[in-house]
Amino acid sequence: GSTQRLIEEARRQMESEIEEIIQGCSELNAKLLSKQHSREYFLYHLSRIKRHYAILNRKAKYFSRWLAIDISKSLMKAYRSLIKVRCTIRMYFT
């Protein structure tokens, strides 16, 4: 019914936000590999993406507890993307 529809809508929204994070990380990684900007530029954008991830992670915990929505596998994909960008930044700017 309508409850199931709301749960599915919440799941779709969370999956969409996860895809945005992954997309942002890949774009940042591509810019890193082409060495277009300064270290500060990358750290600033990475911190914005990490903030978005942190908010999404809190939301996911709430949804998993109260709505029984499990998106942990998708969240791990986003987390791995963040780690990959952070490691690339360290590799190029140390």
C-alpha positions in Angstrom: 0.0 0.0 0.0 0.9 3.5 0.6 3.4 2.6 3.4 5.3 0.4 1.0 5.3 3.1 -1.6 6.8 5.6 0.9 9.5 3.1 1.8 10.4 2.5 -1.8 10.5 6.3 -2.4 12.9 6.7 0.5 15.1 3.9 -0.8 15.2 5.4 -4.3 16.1 8.8 -2.9 18.9 7.3 -0.8 20.2 5.3 -3.8 20.2 8.5 -5.9 22.2 10.4 -3.3 24.7 7.5 -3.1 25.1 7.7 -6.9 25.7 11.4 -6.7 28.5 10.8 -4.2 30.1 8.1 -6.4 29.8 10.4 -9.4 31.3 13.3 -7.5 34.2 11.1 -6.4 34.9 9.8 -10.0 34.8 13.4 -11.4 37.2 14.5 -8.6 39.5 11.5 -9.3 39.5 12.3 -13.1 40.5 15.9 -12.3 43.2 14.6 -10.0 44.6 12.4 -12.7 44.7 15.3 -15.2 46.3 17.5 -12.5 44.0 20.5 -13.3 43.8 22.1 -9.8 45.6 22.7 -6.6 45.6 20.5 -3.5 43.3 22.9 -1.6 40.7 22.6 -4.4 40.7 18.8 -4.1 40.6 18.9 -0.3 37.7 21.4 -0.3 35.6 19.3 -2.7 36.5 16.1 -0.9 35.4 17.6 2.4 32.0 18.6 0.8 31.5 15.1 -0.5 32.5 13.6 2.9 30.0 15.9 4.6 27.2 14.7 2.2 28.3 11.1 2.9 28.1 11.6 6.7 24.6 13.0 6.5 23.5 10.2 4.2 25.0 7.6 6.6 23.1 9.0 9.5 19.9 9.0 7.4 20.6 5.4 6.5 21.0 4.3 10.1 17.7 5.9 10.9 16.0 4.3 7.9 17.4 0.9 8.7 16.2 1.0 12.2 12.7 2.4 11.7 11.8 1.5 8.1 13.8 -1.7 7.7 15.7 -0.3 4.6 19.1 -1.8 4.2 21.4 0.1 1.8 24.7 -0.8 3.5 26.1 -2.4 0.3 25.5 0.8 -1.7 26.9 2.9 1.2 30.1 0.8 1.1 30.5 1.6 -2.6 30.3 5.3 -1.8 32.8 4.9 1.0 35.2 3.1 -1.2 35.0 5.9 -3.7 35.8 8.4 -1.0 38.8 6.4 0.1 40.0 6.1 -3.4 40.0 9.8 -4.0 41.6 10.5 -0.6 44.4 8.0 -1.4 44.9 9.6 -4.9 45.2 13.1 -3.3 47.8 11.8 -0.9 49.7 10.1 -3.7 49.8 13.3 -5.9 50.4 15.9 -3.2 52.9 14.4 -0.8 
